[in-house]
């Protein structure tokens, strides 16, 4: 009986491992419509190096990497989750106006090179490595360097 239980637990663990975290390359036209529209509006001239779909138990995400190293992550609905432009500035249209205004007023010589959002708010990385954290109402909640 004990051996059967152990075997059952091992089989269950193995099935969890087999089903978790799958990645597959896709074409840009296989991204959700919202993600495709986002790319057309904000990165029309950028050359896509690859796109991939990442699936796990409960979620599906998409990632697009450009030839210049810029990267965008999208959720399953095609809404952007992270835009990482590394050395160039994140397009103004991507950054909420209140955050752009705050950065321009307090860090006028720096550009936003990365922004990510989740249900708690936004994290913004500036060209000098400084990270600013904002809540969902675009209020600054902290710094991280």
C-alpha positions in Angstrom: 0.0 0.0 0.0 2.8 2.4 0.9 4.6 1.6 -2.3 1.5 2.3 -4.3 1.0 5.7 -2.6 4.6 6.7 -3.3 4.3 5.6 -6.9 1.1 7.6 -7.3 2.8 10.7 -5.8 5.8 10.3 -8.1 3.6 9.9 -11.2 1.6 13.0 -10.2 4.8 15.0 -9.7 6.1 13.8 -13.1 2.9 14.9 -14.8 3.1 18.3 -13.2 6.6 18.7 -14.5 5.7 17.6 -18.0 2.8 20.0 -18.3 4.5 23.1 -16.8 6.3 25.9 -18.6 6.2 25.2 -22.3 7.7 27.6 -24.8 7.3 27.6 -28.5 8.4 30.0 -31.3 5.7 31.8 -33.1 5.3 34.3 -35.9 4.4 37.9 -35.1 1.0 37.4 -36.8 0.2 34.7 -34.3 0.3 37.1 -31.4 -3.0 38.3 -30.0 -4.5 41.2 -32.0 -3.9 43.7 -29.3 -0.2 42.8 -29.2 0.1 43.1 -33.0 -1.6 46.5 -32.9 0.8 47.7 -30.1 3.8 46.6 -32.2 2.5 48.5 -35.3 1.8 51.6 -33.3 5.0 51.8 -31.3 7.7 49.6 -33.0 6.7 49.7 -36.7 10.2 50.1 -37.9 11.9 47.7 -35.5 13.1 44.3 -36.8 11.8 41.4 -34.9 14.4 38.8 -34.0 11.9 36.3 -32.6 8.6 35.9 -30.9 7.6 33.1 -28.6 4.6 31.9 -26.6 5.1 30.7 -23.0 2.5 28.6 -21.4 2.3 27.2 -17.9 -0.6 25.8 -15.9 -2.7 28.8 -15.5 -1.3 31.5 -17.8 -0.1 32.2 -21.3 2.4 35.0 -22.1 4.1 36.2 -25.2 7.6 37.7 -25.7 9.0 39.6 -28.7 12.7 40.3 -29.0 14.0 42.8 -31.5 17.3 42.7 -33.4 18.6 45.7 -31.3 18.0 43.8 -28.0 14.7 45.6 -27.1 12.1 43.2 -25.6 8.4 43.3 -25.0 6.3 40.9 -22.9 2.6 40.6 -23.4 -0.1 38.8 -21.4 -2.5 36.3 -22.8 -4.9 39.1 -23.8 -2.2 40.9 -25.7 -1.8 43.8 -23.3 1.8 44.7 -22.7 3.3 43.7 -19.3 6.9 44.9 -19.9 8.7 47.1 -22.4 12.5 47.0 -22.1 14.3 49.2 -24.5 17.7 48.7 -22.9 19.7 51.7 -24.4 17.0 53.7 -26.1 13.9 55.4 -24.7 10.6 53.6 -24.3 8.1 55.2 -26.7 6.2 58.1 -25.1 2.9 56.6 -26.1 3.6 53.5 -23.9 4.3 55.5 -20.7 1.3 57.0 -18.9 1.3 60.8 -19.1 1.4 61.2 -15.3 4.6 59.1 -15.1 6.2 60.9 -18.0 5.4 64.3 -16.4 6.9 63.2 -13.1 10.1 61.9 -14.7 10.4 65.0 -16.8 10.0 67.3 -13.8 12.3 65.3 -11.4 14.8 63.7 -13.7 14.9 65.9 -16.8 18.1 64.6 -18.2 17.2 60.9 -18.0 15.1 58.7 -20.3 12.8 55.9 -19.4 14.5 52.7 -20.7 12.1 50.1 -19.2 8.6 50.0 -17.8 6.6 47.1 -16.5 3.2 46.9 -15.0 1.2 44.5 -12.9 -2.0 44.7 -10.8 -0.1 46.7 -8.1 1.3 49.4 -10.4 4.2 50.4 -12.5 8.0 50.0 -12.2 10.0 52.4 -14.3 13.8 52.2 -14.9 15.7 55.2 -16.0 18.9 55.4 -18.1 21.1 55.7 -15.0 19.7 52.5 -13.5 17.4 54.2 -11.0 14.1 52.5 -10.6 10.9 54.3 -9.7 7.8 52.6 -8.4 4.3 53.9 -8.9 0.9 52.7 -7.8 -2.1 52.2 -10.1 -3.0 55.9 -9.7 0.5 56.9 -10.9 1.6 58.1 -7.5 5.3 57.6 -6.7 5.6 55.0 -3.9 9.4 54.4 -3.8 12.8 54.3 -5.4 15.1 51.4 -6.0 18.7 51.6 -7.2 
